[in-house]
Amino acid sequence: MVMKHILTRLFAAAGIAACMATVSNLTYAQQPKLQQVYADNTYQFTGVAVSAKNRLFVTYPLWSKTYKYAVVEVMPNGTAKPFPDAAMNSWKTGEDGSNKWVCVQTAYVDADDYLYIVDPAAPMLNKVVGNSAKVVKFNLKTNKIERTYRFTGTIDQSSYLNDIRVDTKKQVAYLTNSGTGGIVILDLKSGKSRQALQNHKSVHSDSNFKFVIDGKEFKKQGQPMKFSSDGIALTPDGSWLYYKPLTDKKLYRITTSALLDEKLSPQQLAGKVQDLGNVAVTDGMIFDKQGNLYLGDMITTGCCA
C-alpha cells in the first residue's frame, strides 16, 4: 500500500531498474539513472508490472472518491487506457463485483509473460464486497482472461489480498493478506487455495509500532492504522519466500517447501519461519535474477531504521 504518488513513481522506476539483469554487476558510478516512465498526480496508484515486451500496467485501489479506473495500460506516448476495457473498470457501489474490478491492489507478470491482477475487492479498506475477491490471470498475447481464481473458504470479509508472486515451474502463487494477516497459497492448476501462518507473529505488525508519514502518525478515524503481511518476494530459484508486515520493520522468510508441505502442523510450520531482523518500513519488494532483494522504502519520518 503506497501512500503517496511520488513514492509509487519512485518504486515503479526502481522496480523496472531492478529487473535489469546487469544492474547488480555494475559499480555505483555505472548504475543507470532512474527514469520516470509514468506519472499520475490526480489518482493514487499502488501496483506496477512490466511484460516481456515492455507493456506497462498500473493499478489503482478504490481508497477515496478521487478515482477513475482500477487497471490501466500505459501507452508508448505516456497516455493510459483502461485494461482490459472500460466495462471491467465500471463497477459501482451496490453492483455485483465478481466479474468487474472492485478495488484492485497490484499487478504482476510471471516468467511466462502472463499478467496477474489482484483484486481484494475491499473498497476504502473496508469489508470485501460479496464474493468479489479474486486474482485474474491474463494471456497477454490475446489480452483475454485465462482464468479467474476465487478464495471462498480461504479468506474472510476482513481480509485484504495484497501482493502476489508466482512460481511458474511449480504452478503455485503466493499472496499476502494484509487485512487479517497470513500467506495464501494458490494452486494455479486446480484453483484450490489455503492460508498459512495466520496466527504467527511474522504476518502481524508490532502493536507498539507507530506508522509515521511526514512526521505524523497515520490514522483512520482517529485510530492507528495497522497493516499485516504486505510486501512479498520469491527468490529466483523459488526456494525462499520473503515477506513482512507493512507497519513494522521486521523482515521474515520461509522455505517454499515448508509452505507447500500440507502435512506440517501450524506449530511445525511456524518453526520454519526465520526472523531476519529490522530493515525499514517496506512496501513492495522484489528479487532480481542475480538474487538481490530490492526493498521499496516508504521514506517515512521518525520510524525507520
WOPE-V100346 format. One record per backbone hydrogen bond with DSSP energy under -0.5 kcal/mol. CO is the residue of the C=O (numbers start at 0). NH is the residue of the N-H. If there is no record, write none. Layout:
co = [CO/CO]
nh = [NH/NH]
This chain:
co = [0/3/4/5/6/7/8/9/10/11/12/13/14/15/16/19/21/22/26/26/27/46/48/50/54/54/55/56/57/58/58/59/60/61/64/69/70/71/72/72/73/74/78/80/84/85/86/87/91/96/102/102/105/107/109/112/113/114/115/116/116/117/117/117/118/120/121/122/127/128/132/133/134/134/135/136/136/137/137/138/138/138/143/146/148/150/150/154/155/156/159/162/164/165/166/166/170/170/171/172/173/174/175/175/176/177/181/181/182/183/183/184/184/185/185/186/191/193/195/196/199/200/202/205/208/209/210/211/212/215/217/219/222/226/226/227/230/232/234/238/238/239/239/240/241/242/243/243/245/248/250/251/252/253/254/255/257/259/260/264/265/266/268/269/273/273/276/279/280/283/285/287/291/291/293/294/295]
nh = [2/7/8/9/10/11/12/13/14/15/16/17/18/18/19/22/24/25/29/30/30/58/56/53/50/56/73/48/71/45/46/103/62/123/66/59/82/57/74/80/55/77/74/72/88/88/89/100/94/99/119/120/117/115/112/139/109/137/107/118/135/104/105/119/133/128/124/125/129/131/150/118/136/148/116/145/146/114/139/141/142/143/138/136/134/153/154/152/158/127/177/175/173/167/170/171/187/188/166/185/164/183/161/177/180/227/176/183/195/174/185/186/193/172/187/190/186/184/182/199/202/203/228/208/210/211/217/300/215/212/224/222/219/245/246/245/243/241/237/255/256/234/241/253/232/251/229/230/247/278/275/242/273/240/258/259/260/261/263/268/269/270/271/272/252/275/250/281/297/295/293/290/287/293/285/296/282]
